[in-house]
Amino acid sequence: EIRQRVLTARERQATRFTEHAIRTNSEMALKDVRTFCVLDEETQNMLKGAVERMNLSARAYNRVLKLARTIADLEGSQKIVLSHVAEALQYRGQEGG
C-alpha cells in the first residue's frame, strides 16, 4: 500500500512537471514553489506564524512548502491544505530547525 502511494505521488509529480525541467517536488526552484505550492489564506497565515515562532529562514520556508506539496501528493490532494503544512512543520521540528 505504501509503495503504491509513493508511485502514485511520483506519477502526479511527473504529470505536474511535464512542461518543466524538473521531475520531483524536491527539485523545484523558488519560481516553481510559487507556482505549484499555492496556499489558501488561513494556511498561509498559519505558516507565516510558524516561520516567525520557529525562526525559519527563507530557504527553510521553501523546504516546508516542498514537503507539504509532497505530503499532499501522497494523500492524493490537488491542493496543499493546513494539515499538510502542519505535518511538514512537525518534521522540521524533529530535524532540529
Beta strands, then each sheet from edge to edge (+ up, - down):
end
